């Protein structure tokens, strides 16, 4: 089965947040949020390194909906508003969402956002309107460093599968058992 | 209504990349800005978080909406709304009065600053007005107000101030050394190329006092103390020479290394106009052209004149900078210096790219000279993958403004006599030695980005009329008499160069509110002062004037073609040249002049380490103000442009003071505390962010923040006066630097000692 996902290449990420702004542009997000964020991993807090001067390290890790194959948000939703589509993309049906926020609590990655104004849960849908017409998600298009790749990880010939081949990759929080699809190249 | 697509660039393209973007307009409103492809160069498009945020800039609620006239004292913040006719009539009337009383040169026009985007509106049409009016107050120093030290060093040593290897050449480098350059924040195109080079196996070395995003991606980060780069480079030269890792043939053939220097006057020995060297074969002095075996070492007596080869003098100079001594000066461990020097000298080619950060302190031209000398002694100049490149990007071509700025019979702009540097020019204006009575600014925000506030207020007190055209009520606008709302780049027609293309910047929407494009403002003003006959042109007419000039790079590029294709490739070689590949240097000797005889009277004929003006090591002031204040560029603005855009401030909050816990603890400062930063010039209040990106002894706050982002004051209040004669680097006030477009200057924003005290608890 098709499984759309994002593959993040950490070697190429400089923590610039162009993806964060791209998401806000594409989805017209007025509030102070975005469906993708950049975490400073191996660092103390946002954009600050770990260690003591001058022995310091800093890395970044973009984080967004993992398009889990066993998504806990789907199970948690009492209104059957969340489901995986034929491409393995976890989608929230805003018409069915009652704003109970149980999915926010259930998501181990804390990547679901609650839109107070519309009283609905929102998250990354891999820019469905774009991908349906053959375009790439906007953050993928605008990442200046090629740190984000989009494709079908179940297809061995896809660009993302080739990207993953021959390099060590990992998923975030595999222990929670949600089978996340997004992968990280170290 | 269907979506319309227009081409343009980024409003913050003062980074000088001018990335091409597509602007999507729906229902008369800009819906989206995205990167645009360059024809025939797939995958090369790029825009960063700044350009993508453009819609929040255009539709910012704080935009200037209509002309304003001061209704109280200057800087009080009381304004009265007036019409464009009222504003322009009043400005024109005052200009004509000033012209009668003081002459036209009493009007100084600053048409665009370093963040201006668009050749016409950003610069050239204002310059046309200035030139036709016969405006004055220009400085003899042609270069920028700051940033001139590295270009000056490049001009002295290599004969070209803007020398820079084209970006793709970094892929030929085995090691890339970024010196005082936070590329991951300031130049995404270069950073992308560097990461590509890394993937191919190149090592990245970052020499920077702060642990920044670029340092985080480095294989080796060298945490040099701010202002000590010259000591580091001299120690590296020392290690190279001690270990015999220098390139003897290169030194003999392409540098002044063998040239004999007279011990008595420190000038090159000349006979019959020829530079002389010691020929070891002949055992006698010879013209450098004839000597088969020129000596690099020793000392010689030529007809009773004691002489020494320049390279021998360099060796003796470098010997003073042992790694142990340099470790004390630079805070870089001696073994790191040794390893870095050995790595750099071996297994070449290696590229050095210098940044402006290297050069924002007094005496920093010496650091740049030492670095270029290091590259020269190791044979890294004029070779693919090598170089010690100046901070400017390689530009395949530029479009001269002459057809627009210099119409026939225009009187031209007058210079202030005795102003070989900007501070002397400002000083002359403040003292009334050169009377400037009107100051007209467009899209220039000096008061937030260059020079201490009080110095401007002192200068402004001598000036009868100050007008500012801008998109926002900047700090400069706050001190004006009349403020004019300028249209953004998306609301007017213009062009710029973008990489090796000419880019049509298309008007996508009508100017918002009552804002107007700069060319319209100048045109309307011209009509009111009797110059209207020279301004019967549309923006497109001016574009045609620029494109029609006889410049081979512009052959075949017409307005019609540009309107159709939007991005047209300049007529330039597809293989960009490697600077000095032919080893032809446009210096007086034709060689790399690491020894500069014209600076002998200053004792600066060879590079050496001199502390900045305000040094925590050597200034008496350091007892009162022990910390160095840096104001480095953040990723979310270019100078002050975009620094007030909400999305970008949310990415990186302003304004914070970065302070190391070692400095914070004895001052009782905790994270998020309000702190007061002060020195003998001024003070600012802002929040503290305890962190390790800054070394003990150094504090930092982001360049470009607006006054509103501080609790009180602004970082500019602590910096040098803009007319501070003591802060001038005397070496840069000389030819050929003064007449060079990039050299010169003198404003050193990182040269600033401060003290910090706690001023309040977090909210």
Interface residues (C-beta under 8 A of the other chain):
Chain A: X11 X12 X14 X15 X16 X17 X18 X20 X21 X22 X24 X25 X26 X32 X44 X47 X48 X49 X51 X52 X53 X54 X56 X57 X58 X59 X138 X141 X142 X144 X145 X146
Chain B: X32 X33 X34 X35 X46 X47 X48 X49 X52 X53 X55 X184 X185 X188 X191 X192 X195 X198 X199 X211 X213 X214 X215 X216 X217 X221 X223 X635 X646 X647 X648 X650 X651 X652 X660 X689 X691 X692 X693 X694 X695 X696
